[in-house]
């Protein structure tokens, strides 16, 4: 690849990885997976890409010193790392088993996230924590459930098994 092509390639990979972060977060919310697995994939792939391609990056950009390492690490981790993790998460989600099972879980704790709505900035989004087979999972619901969040005792989940064995939450219903 020529230097001109690499000057296009690195920013494209970086922005693709940055865009996939949003999609990946939404898929993560619907998947029962330890947060260390996606973070591990992101870091391992980013470090491997850094090791294998750093010389090309160094020849492409005229950064020096700590800036060179900081910018290149950022490109590799956000670009290659998030692309690889997104492929993993999306494969687990979209190639999951079609058979579903329904289970009910007791709500351990309720809280909320500040978020923006369509017309308001101060919309509160309720979250409910459950003990999902020994793992604490935080479920995010729409803001319409915020006012009555203290009255719900359990969550009924429709679950299917993902391609790599991580459960996917198909439907969530508060009781």
C-alpha positions in Angstrom: 0.0 0.0 0.0 1.3 3.4 -0.8 1.6 6.3 1.7 -1.3 8.1 0.0 -3.5 5.0 0.4 -2.5 4.5 4.0 -3.4 8.1 4.8 -6.9 7.2 3.6 -6.9 3.7 5.1 -6.1 4.6 8.8 -8.7 7.3 9.2 -11.4 5.2 7.5 -10.6 2.2 9.9 -10.6 4.6 12.8 -14.0 6.2 12.0 -15.5 2.8 11.1 -14.4 1.5 14.5 -15.8 4.6 16.2 -19.2 4.2 14.5 -19.4 0.5 15.4 -18.9 1.4 19.1 -22.5 2.7 19.2 -23.9 -0.4 17.6 -21.8 -2.6 19.8 -23.0 -0.9 23.0 -26.6 -1.6 22.0 -25.8 -5.3 21.3 -23.9 -5.5 24.6 -27.0 -4.4 26.5 -29.0 -7.3 25.0 -26.3 -9.9 25.6 -25.3 -11.7 28.8 -21.5 -11.4 28.6 -18.8 -10.4 31.0 -17.6 -6.9 30.1 -14.0 -8.2 30.2 -14.5 -10.3 27.1 -15.2 -7.5 24.7 -12.6 -5.3 26.3 -10.1 -8.1 26.0 -10.9 -8.6 22.4 -10.5 -4.9 21.7 -7.2 -4.6 23.5 -5.6 -7.8 22.2 -6.6 -7.1 18.6 -5.4 -3.5 18.9 -2.1 -4.5 20.4 -1.5 -7.2 17.7 -2.3 -4.7 15.0 0.0 -2.2 16.6 2.9 -4.7 16.7 2.3 -5.9 13.1 1.7 -2.5 11.4 3.5 0.2 13.5 6.3 0.6 11.0 3.8 1.4 8.2 2.1 3.9 10.5 5.4 5.5 11.4 6.3 5.9 7.7 2.8 7.3 6.9 2.6 10.1 9.5 5.4 12.4 10.6 4.6 12.3 14.3 7.5 11.9 16.7 8.0 11.0 20.4 5.0 10.1 22.6 2.6 11.6 20.0 3.5 8.9 17.5 2.8 6.1 20.0 -0.4 7.7 21.4 -2.0 8.4 18.0 -1.0 5.0 16.5 -2.3 3.1 19.6 -5.5 5.1 19.4 -5.9 4.2 15.7 -5.2 0.5 16.3 -7.4 0.1 19.4 -10.4 2.1 18.3 -10.1 1.1 14.6 -9.0 -2.5 14.5 -10.0 -3.4 18.1 -13.6 -2.2 17.9 -14.1 -3.7 14.4 -13.0 -7.1 15.6 -15.1 -6.9 18.7 -18.1 -5.7 16.7 -17.7 -8.7 14.4 -17.6 -11.0 17.4 -20.7 -9.4 19.1 -22.7 -9.1 16.0 -22.0 -12.7 15.0 -23.0 -13.9 18.4 -26.2 -11.9 18.2 -27.4 -12.3 14.6 -26.4 -16.0 14.2 -28.0 -17.1 17.5 -30.2 -20.1 17.9 -33.8 -19.4 17.0 -35.2 -21.4 19.9 -36.2 -19.2 22.8 -36.9 -19.9 26.4 -38.7 -17.7 29.0 -37.3 -17.2 32.5 -38.2 -14.8 35.3 -35.6 -13.0 37.5 -36.0 -11.0 40.7 -34.9 -7.4 40.5 -32.0 -6.7 42.9 -31.7 -3.0 42.4 -33.2 -0.1 40.4 -31.4 3.0 39.3 -31.5 5.3 36.3 -29.4 6.8 33.6 -29.7 10.5 32.5 -30.4 10.6 28.8 -31.8 12.8 26.1 -35.2 12.3 24.7 -36.5 13.4 21.3 -37.6 16.8 22.6 -36.1 17.0 26.1 -32.6 16.7 27.6 -33.5 15.7 31.1 -35.2 12.3 30.4 -34.5 9.6 33.0 -34.0 6.0 31.7 -34.6 3.3 34.3 -32.2 0.4 34.8 -32.9 -2.8 36.7 -30.2 -5.1 38.0 -30.9 -8.8 38.2 -28.9 -11.9 39.2 -28.7 -13.8 36.0 -27.3 -17.3 36.9 -24.7 -15.8 39.3 -23.9 -12.8 37.2 -25.2 -9.3 37.8 -26.8 -7.9 34.6 -28.1 -4.4 34.3 -31.2 -4.1 32.0 -32.0 -0.7 30.4 -35.7 0.1 29.7 -37.4 3.0 28.0 -38.2 6.2 30.0 -41.9 5.3 30.1 -41.1 2.9 33.0 -39.2 5.4 35.0 -42.1 6.7 37.2 -43.2 3.2 38.3 -39.7 1.6 38.5 -40.0 1.0 42.3 -43.1 -1.1 41.9 -41.6 -3.8 39.7 -40.4 -6.9 41.5 -39.2 -9.2 38.7 -38.3 -9.2 35.0 -39.5 -11.9 32.5 -36.9 -12.5 29.8 -37.2 -14.3 26.5 -33.8 -15.7 25.9 -32.0 -17.5 23.0 -28.4 -18.8 22.9 -25.9 -16.9 20.9 -23.5 -18.3 18.3 -20.6 -18.3 20.8 -22.7 -19.4 23.8 -23.5 -16.0 25.2 -27.3 -15.6 25.9 -29.2 -13.0 24.0 -32.2 -11.2 25.6 -34.9 -11.2 23.0 -37.8 -9.6 24.9 -37.9 -8.0 28.4 -41.1 -7.6 30.4 -41.4 -6.0 33.8 -43.8 -7.6 36.4 
